[in-house]
Amino acid sequence: MKKKYPFWKPVFALFLLGLVGVLSLLFTTLPQLDQFGVLPPELAALPLPLVALYVLLQPTILLLIATAIGCLLAPRIGLISFVYEKAAYGSPVLGRLKSQIILALVLGLVFAVVVTLLDMAFMPFMGVEFTAIEGQEFNLYAQLGMGMLYGGITEELMLRWGIMSLLAWLGWILLGRSASGPHRGVVWAAIIISSILFGIGHLPAMAMLVPLTTIIVIRTVLLNAIGGIVFGWLFWRRSLEAAMIAHAATHVGFFFIRLLALATGLV
């Protein structure tokens, strides 16, 4: 008997989950744009609610598209989301996720340390403007909240649930369907490509803060792509929610590393 894959209820559930992350942009992106004076003149003259709508509209649309793509394709190729299965079939979430939490937390925190060390290695080559941006004071708690909510939830829905699932499904179709799902080489290709896109996706935000140079582009894409590979592997081998936890844990790691650096006078 052919398995049924419910669509609308899981789309609604995952979209609402991701929307929490989109709304978190109001507490970080808008103040940051104002702090650095990078709002376009036509937006700077608008009332704050319209500026907020501008900031939220694009990620909301992308989230909806990615959530729909993932709900349509991911279950068909064996990629798992416990929230999807809860909305679709009433399956439990926490009991199934419990065994994955420790691994996800450890990988996320280790990745935060690795990225910090790599970022320090890049720093002497980044230029004065980038160094000045890195030295600016940010609301660490707002950054933590956005990182955990927008990064941990929304970006995972966009990049892993949406784009990675689409790429793996396309590879599965193009190379001939097998009952067991895409070949591991196809999945790795999907992980790597979606991770590079994940890195590239951070360039517009960086460009609003500092002129992009070759080294800034390489640093931004590389460091984020490494994270994408970690989160993509977790999505493939465990679940979307494990990838979300690891991504959120990475930002928790960044938060405490930053606090330690401030306490010791390193920044």
N, C-alpha and C positions, 0 to 999 in steps of 0.2 A: 504494500500500500504506500502510495506517495505521501511523503511527509508534508504537512501544511506549515507554512511560515507566515504567521500573522504579521501585519504591517503597520496599520494605523495606530493601534494602542502602544506598541513599542516605540514608534516614532515620537508620539506625544510624550511618553515617559522620558525618553532620553533627551528630547529637545528641551523639556522643562528643566532637566538636570543641568544641561549645558547652558541654559539661559541664566542660571545663577552666576556662572562664571562671566558671562557677557556683562551683566549688571555690575559686577565688581570693578569694571573699567571706570565707572563713574568716580570711584574713590581714588584712583591712581592716575589714569591717563589724562583726564581733564586738568587736575592740578599740575601734573607734570608739563603738559602743553603750555599752561599759563606761566609756570615757573621759568621755562626756557624761551618763552616768547615765540613759539614756532607755529602758532595758529595762523593760517592764511588770513590776509586782511579782510576778505569777504566773510569769513567766519567770526573773526574777532569782533565785528560790528553787530553780530546777531545776538539775540537773547540767549541766556544760558540753556534753557530747555531745548532750543533748536540745535545748539552746538552739541548737547548731549545726545540728541537724536542722530546727528551726523556721526558721532563716535560709535554709537551702538548699532546703527543700521546695517553696515556691511558685515560685521561678524555674526549678527543675528541671521542674516540671509545665508551666509556660508554655513553656519551651524545647521540650519534647517536642511539644506541640500545634502550636507555630509551625513547627517543623521538618517535621512531617507535612503541614501545610497547604501549605508552600512546595514540598515534593517532589511534592505532588499537582497543584498549580496552576501554579507558576512556569514549568516547561518548556513547558507548553501555550500560554503567551502570549509566549514568546520571551525570558524573563528567564533569565539564565545564572548558573550556579555551576559552576566547574571541579571542585570537590570532588564535587558531584552527578554530573557527567558522568564523572568518574574511577570513582566507585563503580558507576554505572549501565552504562557502556559501555567502561571501561578507557581513556578518553581521557587524554592527558598534562595535567598541571597547570602545572608551572613554566615550560615552554616557551611556553605560551599566555599565562601571566600576566606574563611578563617585560616585554612592551611596555607594560603598564599600570602598572607599579610607580612610575615616576618621576612621572607625572601624579597618582597617588593620594597619594604622599608630599608633593608640593608643595601640593596642595589641603588636605591635612590640616594641614600646618604653617602655611600662610597662614590657615586658619580659626582655629587656636590663637591667632595674633596678633590677628585681628579680634575674637574673643570676649574676649580679655584687655582690649582697648581699650574695647569696649562695656561690659564689667563695671566698668571704672574710671569710665566715664561714669555708670553707675547708682549707684555706691557712695555719693555724698553723700546719696542719698535712701533708703537701705536701712534706716536705723535703727541704734541702738546695739547691739542684740542680734546682728544679722546681722554687723556690723562686728567684734564680739568673736569670733564663730565664725570669720570669715575670718582673724583674727589668731592662731588657735590653732595650735599646732605639731602637724603630722601626720608620719607616717612617709612621706616622699616616695617612697621606693622601693616600699613596699607600695602606695601610691596609683598609682604608675606601672604596677606589675604588674597591679593590678585594672583600671585604665583600658584597658590594652592587651588583656587577656584577656577580662574581662567586657564592657567597652564595645566593644572592637574585634571580638570574635567573637560573644559571646552576644547582646548587644543587636542586632547586625546580623542575626543569625538570627531573632530575635523580631520586630523592627520592619520590616526590609526583606524578608527571605526569607518571613516569615509574613504580617504584616499588609499590607504594601505589595502583595505578590503577590495576596493575597485581594481587596483593594480594586480593583486593576487588573483582575482576572479578573471581579469582579462588574460593573464598568463595561462590560467587553467583552461580557458576557452580556446585560446590560440594554439596551445600545445596538445590539445586533445583532452577531453574530460576523462578523469578516472574516478572510480567510485570512492576512493579514499581521500579525494580532494587534491589540491595543487601539490606538485612535487616540491620538496624542500628548497631546491634551487630557485623555483618561481617565488616562493615565499620570501627567501632571502633577498631576491631582486626587489620585491615589493617593499620590504623593510628598508633597504638602502635608498631606493629612489624616494620613498616618502620621507625618509630622514633628511635627505638633501633638500627636498622641498620645504621641510620643517625649518631647516637652517636658513634657506633663502627667504622664507616668510618673515623672518625677524629683521631683514634688511630695511624695509620701509620705516619701521620704528626707529632703527638706528640712524637712518638718514635724516630724520627729523631733529636729531640731537647733535649730529656731527657730520661734516662732509665725508662721504665714503671714499676710502682709499683702498688699494689692492689688499693691503695687510689687514685692514678692518673688515673687509668682505671675507677674506679667508678665515680670520679668527671667528667671526660671527657664524658663518656657515658651518665651519668645522666643529666648534664646540657644541652647537645645537644639534648637529647631525649625529654626533656621538651619543648624545642623550636619546635622540630618536631611535637609534639602533637598540639601545637598552630597553626602551619602552616598547618598541616594536617586537622585540624578542619575547618580552613578557606577555604581550597581547597574543602572540602566536602560541606560545607554550603554556600559558596559564589562562588569562582572561583580560578583557578590556579594563576591568576594575583593578586588576593587579598593576597594569600599566598606569592607571590613574593614581594609585597609591604611591608608586615609585616616583612619578612626576611631582606629586605634591611633596613627598619626602625630600626630594632634591631642593625644593625651595625652602623647606624647613632647615636643611643643612646650610644653604646660603645665608639664611637669617642668623643662625648662631655663629657662623664663620664671620659674618660682618660685625656682629656684636663683640666677638672676641677681638677682632681687629681694632674696633673703636676703643675697647677697654685697654688695649695694650699700646695704643697710639700709633698703630701701623698705618692708619688712614687719617 
